[in-house]
Amino acid sequence: MSQDHPAHILPLAAQDTDTANAPGNIPRRKLLQNGIALGTAAAAGMPFWASLALGAEETLMPFTDMETFIAPPVAPGAVHYLDTRGIDTFYTPNDDFYIVQHYNQPTIAAADYKLTVTGLVNKTIELNLAQLKARPKVEIDAGFECGGNRDTLFQGLIGNARWGGTSLKALLEEAGVQAEGIEVVFYGSDGGKETIRDVSVDQNFGRSMHILDAMNPDIMIAWEMNGQDLPLYHGAPVRLVVPGWYGVANVKWLNQIHVQDRRYMGRFMGRDYVTLSKRDIGGQERWEERSVTKIRLKSSIVRVTKSGNSHNVMGFVLNDGTPLRAVEVSIDGGAWQQAEIDPKSSKYSWKLFNYTWTGAAAGEHTLVSRVIDENGQIQATTEEMPEKPTRWENYAQFPRKVMIS
């Protein structure tokens, strides 16, 4: 049975290293959406940074780069993203987890649901929902973002949840993948019309991965989100959850798994969610097209609050599950300072962080975070990002401007 496990955070020494949209102060209690009492957060076992320096007079410092930002409500067929200033729980509430869909949002009755495993397997499998739920259950914390998440949305296409379901690897092993089966394709029930070379065709959403990726024991076929049945907009009754990969890989309304002997080239693998960028290939600079797959190393500051004479700088990290070494914050171009990472963080969850800022002068300041993984990879600056005209995989450092009063 595959279970999540804590990330191995490798701390650096604790010293400097080089390596409501209205203007004015906004009381933090007006921003929180889940009825949390500020004075009792620590006693209630809240995440570490939600219990730091909490007091009746704690206020939210306004970002001057987002004064007119308003996150949209959840609505049928619409994109939903978070106002990231309002992240106040480790698990994103189901009704506030970001939503992106590419076709329709099908309503599938639990009694009518079927999942099939077909193609280059020794045994074709068909399971109804009850049979699927009778399989050994696994759970994992996994956070992810849309492949198109970006600074203009203030990184709002993100979410973190506790997923429950059953192991994909175990199901594939039961079906018996044949030697020539190298690609696993996942199809959803959501579909629509596509025009390809002037021909109109019916297509369903589909994504794929190599068999070696599909055999990751942490991938699951999920029917549960934060202890509840999957909501409609998140793929009810069953979806794929691929920890460490961008949201597009986490196929919703999953109804077929197909094993084949060649690369799958559907719209969302071969034509869309494809990053076009320049890369050094054997000493030659070439343009390369790649499907959006694993989450790139990324952090972002999402909130600054004031309590007494100090300020808390808060944010999140997302990546592919590689253990982290540190998260650091720089203020007005100064030295990088180490932030504290929420110890509740696990391998694939988002990693919430906090930095205590003392001696802040009144006026506008520029803050930026960066994350470093255990391999020494450092989150790229904008200048270090590869030249790419496509909008996918926006993982550059994201400077924030905040007004301190």
N, C-alpha and C positions, 0 to 999 in steps of 0.2 A: 504494500500500500504506500503510495507516494504522499508524503506530507511536506509542508513547507518547513523551512528551518532558518534560524537567524543568520543574517549576513555576518561575515567575519570582518567587522570594522577595524581597521588598523590605524589607531590614533597616532598623530604626529605629536611632537613635543608641544606643550601648551605655551608657545611664544610666537612672536611675529615671525613670518617667513617671507621670503621673496619668491621663493619657488612660486451708499448714499451718495453720491457724486457731487455734493455741494462743496464749495470751497470752505476752507477753515478746518478746524479740528472736528472730528466726528467721534462721538463716544463709541467705544468698541461694543458696549452692550447693545447698541442699536443695530450693529452689523450682524451679530450672531443670529443664526436662523433656527437653532434647535432648542431654544428655551433653557440654555445652560446658565445657572446662577454663577456669576463671576466669583463670589466669595467662597463657593463650595466646590469649585472645579477640582482642586487638588485632592480633597477628601473623597470625591466621587471617582477617583482613579482616571482622570483625564490624561490625554497624551502630555508628555513632559513639557512641551513649550506652551501649551494652553494653561498650565498651572504656574508658570513663571510670572512673577511680579504682577499678579492679578489684584486689582483693587477697584474700589468704587469709582475712582477718578481716572482710571486708565482710558486713554483716548487714542484714536487712530490718526496718525499723521497722514495728510493728504498727498498722494502722488500727483505731481503736476503734469505727468505724462499721460494721465487717464481721467481727467476731470469730467469728461462727457461720456465715459464708458458706462453702458448699461447692459447687463447680461439678459438675454431673452428668456421668457418663460418656456416651460415644456409645453409643446403643442404637437398634434398629429402631423407627421410629415416634415417637421421643422428641425433645424439644427439647434441643439441646446449646448451652451457652455457655461462654465462657472464664472462668477465674479470671484477670482482667486483670493481677494482680500478677505473673503468670508469663510475660508477653510478653517474649521474649528473642531474637526474630529478626524481621527486616524482613518476611519472608513467613511467614504463619501456616501451620504444617504442615497438610496436607490432612485429617488425622484429628483436628485440633483447631479447624478453622474452624467457626464457629457453624452450627447446623442448625435450620431451622424448616420444617415442611411442613404443608400444609393438607388433603390427602387422603391417599392411599396413597403408597408409594415404589416405583413400578413397576420391575421388572427387565426391561430390553429388550436382547435379544441384538443384538450389532453387525450380524450378518448380516440381521436382520429390520428394521433401522431405516430409516425413510423420513421425509424432510422435504418438505413441499409448500408452494408459494407459490400462493395462489388469490385469487379476487375480482376487483377492478377493476384487472386487469393485462392487458397485451397478450398475454402468454404465460404460461400456467400452467407451473410448474416442479416437477419431482419429482426428488429426489436421494437416493441411498442414501449410507451413511456413507463409502464409498470415493470416491464422486464428490464429496462435500462436502470431504473431506480433500485432494482433488486441486486444489482451488481455491487461489488465492494465500493464503498464510498470513500472519496478522498476530499480534502479541503486544502486551500492554499490562499495566502494573501497575495494579490497581484494588482499592481497599478499600471496603467498605460495611458498613452496619449494618442490622439489622432496623428497620422503622418503629416497632416497639414497644419498642425498646431503652430502658432506663431506669435510674434510680439504684438501685432496689431490687435490680437484677441486677448492680450495680456496673459497668454499661455493658458487660456481657459478650457481648452479641449483636453481635459485630464480627469482622472478619477482613480480611486483606490477602493477595492472591495475584498471581502472574504467570499471566495467562490467554493461551491460544493458540487460534486459530480462524481464521475468515474474515470478511470485511467484510459486514455486513448491507446497507449502502448499495449496494455493488457488486451484490449479489444482487437487490435491488429494482430497480436500474437495468437489469439484464439482463431482468427480468420486464417492465419497462415500466409504471410506475404511470400509470393514466389520470387525466385532469384532475380528474374528480370524486372520485377516491380521496384522502380526507383523513385517514382513521384506519387505523392498522396494528395488527392484533390478533395476539397471540402466544398460542398454545394449547400446554399441556403434556399429556403422556400421563396424568398423575396425575388421578384423578377420584373422585367419590363421589356419594352421594345428597344432595339438597337439598330442603327443603320450602319452597315459595314459594306463598303464599296457599292453604295447606292442600293443595297438590298436590305429590306427591313426584316429583322429576325427576332424571335423571342429568346431572351436569355435570362438565366438565373444568376444571382451573385455567386461567384466562385473564387476561391483562393487555393494555393497549393504550397507544398514544401517538399524538399527531398526526404526520402525515407529515413535518413540518419537524423534529421531534425525532428521528424514525426515521432521517432522512438524516444524522444526526451521523456522520461517518466513523470515530469511535472506538468505536461500538457493534459488537459482534461476535457471531457464532454460534460458540460455543466448544466444543471437544472436549478441551481440555487445561487442567490446573490445576497450576501449579508444575512443569511439565515432565513430568507424568504424565497418563495418560488420566483423564478425570473419574471420581471415585468415585461409587458408586451414590447416596449420600445428597446428592450435589451435582449430580445431574441427568444421570447417564450414560445414553446416550453423548453427548448434545448439550444445551447450554443456551444461553440468551441472557445476554449480559453487557452491562449498560448502565452504563458508568462515570459516577459522580456522582449516581446515583439510589439510593434505598433498595432494600434487598435484594428486596422483593416484586416489583419490576419485572424482576428478573433471572430470567426464567421457566426453571424446570428441566424436564428431560425434553421439550424443545421438539420438536413434531412438525408444527406447521402455522403458517404466517404468512398472514394474510388481510387484504386491503385492502378497505375499504368507505367508503361516502359519508356516514356518520353516526357519532356517538359510540357506542363500545361500552359497554354497561352491565351487564356480568357482576357476580357477587357481589363480586369483589375490586377492582372499579372503582367500582361504584355503591352498594354496601351495606356493604362491609367495606373496611378500609384507607382510610377516609374521615375526614378531620379536620373536626370541627365546632368552629368558633371565632368569636369576635366580631371584626369588622373595620370600619374606617371606609370606607364606600362612598359617595363623593360627598357627604361631610358628614353622612351618616346612619350611625349605629352599627347594624349588622345581623349576624345570625348567618349564617355562610357555611359550606357544605360543599364540601370540596376533596378530590380523590383524592391520596393520598400519592405524591409523585413524586420531585423532586430533594432531595438531602440538605441539611438546614439546617446552617448554620455552627456547629460544635461542637468543644469540647475537653474533656478530662477528665484529671485526675491519677490514675495507677494504681499508682504505687509510690514509696516513699521508702526509700533505703538509706543506711547510715552507713559511712564509711571514714575512719579517723583522726579528725580534728576537723571534718570537713565532711560534709554530707548531699547526696545527689543526689535531686532531685524529678523524676520521669519521667512522661510521659503521651503521649496521642495527640490528633491533630486529624483530623476527617473533614469534608468539605464537597462541594460540587458541582463542584469543579475550578477555581473562581475562585482566582487567585493570592493568596497570603497576604502581609500586611505584617509581622505579628509574632504571637508567642504570649507571654503574660505571666503571671506568678505573683504572688499576693498572700499574705502570711503574717500571720495574726491581724489582718486588716483593714488592714494597712500598705500602703505605696506599691506600685504595680505594678512588677515587675522583669522585664526581658526574658529569655526563655528561648532556648536554642539549638535550632534545628530541624535534624533529620537531613538532611544534604545529599543523601542517596540518595533523598529524597522526590521524587516526580514528580507530574504534574498531578492524577491521580485516586487515587494511592496514599494510605494513611493517612500522616500526617506525625507521626513520633515526635519528642518534644522532651525536653530536659533543662534543669533549672535547678540550679546549684550553690548550696546554702544553707550559709552559714557563720555561726558564732556562735549556733547553736540552743541554747536553754536546755532543761534537763530538764523534762518535763511534757507535757501535752496541748496541741496546737496545731491551729489551723484553717487549712487551705491551700485555695486555689481558683485555677483557671486561667481565662484567657479568650483568645480568638483574634480577631484583627482582619484582615479581608481588604483587598485593594488598593483597594477602593471605600470604605473607611472603615467598613464594617459591623462592629459589635462584637458578639460573642456575648452574648446576652441574659442578664440576671439572672432569677431566679425571679419577681421582682416585675414585670419588664418583659415576661414572657411573656403572650401573648394569653389571655384567658379561654377555656378549652376543656375540656369534659367528657370528650372522647375521649382515649384513651391514646397516640395516635400522635404522632410528631415531638416527642420530648423532648430539646430541645437547649439547655436552660438551663444556666448555670454550675452546677457540681456541687461544693460545698464538701466537703472531706475532713477528717476528724479523725484525727490521728496522734499516737502516744505516743513521745516522745523520752526515752531514758534516759541 
